[in-house]
Amino acid sequence: MGQGGPLGADEATTLITQQPLRIGNATIPAGVYTLYIVPSEKGSTKLAISSNIGKWGIPVDETHDVARVDVAKAKLSEPLDQLTLALEGKPDGTGSLKIAWEETLFWVSLANATL
């Protein structure tokens, strides 16, 4: 499995949450985190949530990972040149985080962990 890389053009994507979140099968406490993708050719691709913020590029320091969760993966019907992240929410406090780039869409469930 590869080490992974940040979600962004060298600068990693920052997640700030004032409430605990349920991302995939992991509960993430309120706080500030860096998100990065850990690709896999044979196994499942992972979304890593790291407490090591303000970093650029690779290598990624895995010792600060709060969690790594499996993400679903599908082929996009049309390629995207720009990395796109989207939060899709439902009135019940659940939803998903979608990450699209080039020819691939990744997604993971997302929920308010206090519900």
C-alpha positions in Angstrom: 0.0 0.0 0.0 1.3 3.4 -0.8 1.9 6.0 1.8 -0.6 8.5 0.4 -0.7 12.1 -0.3 -2.5 15.3 0.6 -5.8 16.3 -0.9 -4.8 19.5 -2.6 -2.1 20.9 -4.9 0.7 20.3 -2.4 -1.1 22.0 0.5 -3.3 19.5 2.3 -7.0 19.9 2.9 -7.9 21.0 6.4 -11.0 19.8 8.2 -12.2 21.9 11.1 -15.1 20.5 13.2 -16.7 22.0 16.3 -18.5 18.7 17.1 -17.4 15.1 17.0 -18.0 13.5 13.6 -18.5 9.9 12.6 -16.5 9.4 9.4 -16.9 5.9 8.0 -16.5 3.7 11.0 -14.4 6.1 13.1 -15.4 8.8 15.6 -13.3 11.9 15.2 -13.3 14.3 18.2 -13.9 18.0 17.6 -10.8 19.7 16.4 -8.6 20.5 13.4 -7.3 17.8 11.1 -5.5 17.2 7.8 -7.1 14.8 5.2 -5.2 12.7 2.9 -5.8 9.7 0.6 -3.9 6.4 0.9 -4.4 4.7 -2.5 -4.3 0.9 -3.0 -4.2 -1.1 -6.1 -5.3 -4.4 -4.5 -7.1 -3.4 -1.3 -9.4 -0.6 -0.4 -8.4 3.0 -0.7 -8.3 4.9 2.7 -9.1 8.4 3.8 -6.7 9.3 6.6 -7.5 11.9 9.2 -4.4 13.3 10.8 -3.8 15.7 13.7 -0.6 16.9 12.0 -1.8 20.1 10.4 -0.2 22.7 8.2 1.8 20.3 6.2 2.6 20.3 2.5 3.2 17.5 0.1 4.7 14.2 0.9 6.0 12.2 2.8 3.1 12.0 5.2 3.8 11.4 8.9 1.5 8.5 9.7 2.2 8.6 13.4 -0.3 11.5 13.8 -3.2 9.6 12.1 -6.3 9.8 14.2 -8.1 7.3 11.9 -8.0 5.7 8.5 -11.3 4.8 7.0 -12.2 2.8 3.8 -13.7 4.9 1.0 -16.0 3.7 -1.7 -14.6 4.2 -5.3 -16.3 4.6 -8.7 -15.3 5.8 -12.1 -16.5 9.3 -13.2 -18.4 9.6 -16.4 -16.3 12.6 -17.3 -12.8 13.4 -16.0 -12.2 16.4 -13.7 -9.0 18.4 -14.0 -9.5 20.1 -10.6 -9.8 18.2 -7.3 -13.3 18.6 -5.9 -14.5 17.9 -2.4 -18.2 18.1 -1.6 -20.3 17.6 1.6 -23.7 16.2 1.0 -26.0 16.4 4.1 -29.4 15.1 5.0 -31.8 16.7 7.5 -31.2 13.8 9.9 -27.5 14.8 10.5 -26.0 12.2 8.2 -24.5 12.5 4.7 -21.3 11.9 2.8 -18.0 13.4 1.9 -17.3 13.1 -1.8 -13.8 13.5 -3.4 -13.5 13.6 -7.2 -10.4 14.0 -9.3 -9.3 12.9 -12.8 -11.5 9.8 -13.5 -12.3 8.7 -9.9 -14.9 9.5 -7.3 -14.3 8.5 -3.7 -16.9 8.8 -0.9 -17.4 8.0 2.7 -20.3 8.3 5.1 -20.4 11.3 7.4 -22.5 12.0 10.5 -22.7 14.1 13.6 -21.4 11.7 16.3 -23.6 13.3 19.0 -26.8 12.1 17.3 
